[in-house]
């Protein structure tokens, strides 16, 4: 199959985009290691996979705001495989509120720790497995990061702060890891349709220019970047809102 023998790690894979990525890569032949805040949530994604692809998905619990759980996740993946070819940092703790007082101090800190801190620690602890690969890639699902998207979102300021930190980390990481052959790229989509990989929508992108960007389109961008020759470094994908 297209990605037979590819080893993929996806965080935040219990629902929506992360779940779609895990299922999509598994159906393309990759072996996928998925995490969610609890192992029960991650196993729900495993239960949704149809056919032989189910045997290629492994579910783990990992709260990205807890460093010890990230270390344990990396250790357990290392027991299954000696390398990781693709790390997808998709997990993020959503926080609602257009006023600072809309969230408690603990919620603010947890959002920043899980989204920004979690991304940094995922890379740190999976980097040895990535460096063992002949085709290592890191994908960061940044999405929102600044005031250009604020008018269309109910996300709390702390969520924007976390995403901006994640974007800054991705930029410097791309520069510093390039010489070692580890490619780093990020996705900056606007609001998009979180279609199910088993649905009709997943089979093709609609022709209506007023439709939202689809999950399939984002998935195909990642597939495209991963398939490029190793001397091709794509730092980011930016999408115009419709």
C-alpha positions in Angstrom: 0.0 0.0 0.0 1.0 3.6 -0.4 2.4 4.0 3.1 3.2 0.4 3.9 5.9 0.3 6.6 5.4 4.0 7.6 5.3 4.6 11.4 3.0 7.4 12.4 2.2 9.0 15.8 -0.9 11.2 16.1 -1.9 13.1 19.3 -5.4 14.3 20.0 -6.7 11.3 17.9 -10.0 10.6 19.7 -12.2 12.9 17.6 -12.5 15.0 14.5 -9.3 15.8 12.7 -6.9 13.7 14.7 -9.2 10.7 14.4 -9.5 11.3 10.7 -5.8 11.4 10.3 -5.3 8.2 12.2 -7.9 6.3 10.2 -6.7 7.8 6.9 -3.1 6.8 7.4 -4.1 3.3 8.6 -6.1 2.7 5.4 -3.0 3.8 3.4 -1.0 1.1 5.1 0.8 2.9 7.8 1.2 1.6 11.4 -0.4 4.3 13.6 0.2 5.1 17.2 -2.6 7.3 18.5 -3.1 9.1 21.8 -5.9 10.9 23.6 -6.3 12.3 27.1 -7.5 8.8 28.2 -6.8 5.4 26.7 -10.6 4.8 26.6 -11.0 7.8 24.3 -8.1 6.6 22.1 -9.6 3.1 21.9 -12.8 4.6 20.5 -10.9 5.6 17.4 -9.5 2.1 17.1 -13.0 0.7 17.3 -14.1 2.8 14.4 -11.5 1.5 12.0 -12.8 -1.0 9.5 -11.1 -4.1 8.0 -7.4 -5.0 8.3 -6.4 -1.3 9.0 -7.6 -1.9 12.6 -4.7 -4.1 13.2 -2.3 -1.3 12.3 -3.6 1.2 15.0 -2.3 1.2 18.6 -4.2 3.3 21.2 -2.6 5.0 24.2 -3.7 7.5 26.9 -1.6 10.6 27.2 -2.6 13.9 28.8 -0.4 16.5 27.0 -0.4 18.8 30.1 1.5 16.0 32.1 5.1 15.6 31.2 5.4 12.2 32.8 2.6 10.8 30.6 4.3 12.1 27.5 7.6 10.4 28.5 5.7 7.2 29.1 3.9 7.4 25.8 7.2 7.8 24.0 8.7 4.9 25.9 5.8 2.6 25.2 5.8 3.4 21.5 9.5 2.7 21.5 8.7 -0.8 22.8 6.6 -1.4 19.6 8.9 0.1 17.1 12.5 1.2 16.7 11.6 4.3 14.8 8.9 6.9 14.1 8.6 8.4 10.5 5.9 10.9 11.1 4.9 12.8 14.3 1.6 14.7 14.1 1.2 17.2 16.9 -2.6 17.6 16.7 -3.6 17.6 20.3 -4.6 20.9 21.9 -6.8 21.9 24.8 -9.6 24.1 23.5 -10.7 26.9 25.7 -13.8 29.1 25.1 -14.2 32.8 26.1 -13.8 36.2 24.5 -12.9 37.8 27.9 -9.9 36.9 30.1 -12.2 36.4 33.0 -14.2 33.7 31.1 -11.6 31.1 32.2 -10.1 30.2 35.5 -6.3 30.5 36.2 -6.0 26.7 36.2 -7.8 26.4 32.8 -5.5 29.0 31.3 -2.4 27.4 32.5 -3.6 23.9 31.5 -4.4 25.2 28.0 -1.0 26.7 27.5 0.8 23.7 29.0 -1.1 21.0 26.9 -0.9 22.9 23.6 2.4 24.7 23.6 4.3 22.7 26.3 2.8 19.4 25.1 4.1 20.0 21.6 7.6 20.8 22.8 7.8 17.7 25.0 6.3 15.4 22.3 9.1 16.5 20.0 11.7 16.2 22.7 10.8 12.7 23.7 10.0 11.3 20.2 13.1 12.9 18.6 15.3 9.8 19.2 12.8 7.6 17.4 12.4 10.2 14.6 16.2 10.3 14.1 16.2 6.6 13.8 14.0 7.0 10.6 15.3 7.5 7.1 12.4 9.8 6.4 11.5 11.7 9.6 8.8 14.4 9.4 7.0 16.5 12.1 3.6 18.0 11.4 2.1 20.7 13.7 -1.6 21.4 13.5 -1.4 25.1 14.5 -4.6 26.4 12.8 -5.3 29.8 14.6 -2.5 31.9 16.0 -3.2 35.6 15.7 -5.7 38.5 15.5 -6.4 37.9 11.8 -8.7 35.0 12.9 -9.9 36.3 16.2 -13.0 37.9 14.8 -14.4 34.6 13.6 -13.6 32.5 16.7 -14.8 32.2 20.3 -11.4 30.9 21.5 -10.0 32.3 24.7 -7.0 34.6 24.6 -5.0 31.8 26.3 -5.7 29.5 23.4 -4.3 32.0 21.0 -1.3 32.5 23.2 -0.7 28.7 23.2 -1.0 28.5 19.4 1.3 31.4 18.8 3.9 29.7 21.1 3.4 26.4 19.1 3.9 28.3 15.8 7.1 30.0 17.1 8.5 26.6 18.3 7.7 25.1 14.9 9.6 27.8 13.0 12.8 27.5 15.0 12.5 23.7 15.1 12.3 23.7 11.3 15.5 25.7 11.0 17.5 23.8 13.6 16.5 20.3 12.6 16.9 20.8 8.8 20.6 19.9 8.8 19.8 16.5 10.4 17.2 15.7 7.8 14.2 16.0 10.1 11.5 18.1 8.2 9.1 20.2 10.2 5.9 21.8 8.7 2.8 23.3 10.0 -0.8 23.7 8.9 -2.7 27.0 9.3 -6.3 26.3 8.2 -9.3 28.4 8.9 -12.5 26.8 10.2 -12.9 23.6 8.3 -15.3 20.7 8.0 -14.4 17.8 10.3 -15.7 15.1 8.0 -15.7 11.5 8.9 -13.3 9.3 6.8 -16.1 6.8 6.3 -18.5 9.4 4.9 -19.3 10.5 1.3 -17.6 13.8 1.9 -14.3 12.0 2.6 -14.4 10.5 -0.9 -14.1 13.8 -2.6 -13.9 17.6 -2.2 -17.0 19.5 -3.1 -17.0 21.7 -6.1 -18.8 24.6 -4.4 -16.3 27.5 -3.8 -18.4 28.6 -0.8 -18.0 25.3 1.0 -15.7 25.0 4.0 -12.2 23.5 3.6 -12.5 19.7 4.2 -10.6 17.3 6.4 -9.7 15.4 3.3 -8.0 18.4 1.8 -5.9 18.9 4.9 -5.1 15.2 5.0 -4.0 15.3 1.3 -1.7 18.3 2.1 0.1 16.2 4.7 0.3 13.2 2.4 1.7 15.5 -0.3 4.4 16.9 1.9 5.4 13.5 3.3 5.8 12.1 -0.2 8.1 14.9 -1.4 11.8 14.1 -2.0 13.9 14.5 1.1 15.6 17.7 -0.2 12.2 19.4 -0.4 11.4 21.3 2.8 7.8 22.7 3.1 7.7 24.9 6.2 3.9 25.6 6.2 0.5 25.4 4.5 -1.6 28.6 4.8 -5.2 28.6 3.7 -7.4 31.5 2.9 -10.8 31.5 4.7 -13.9 31.1 2.5 
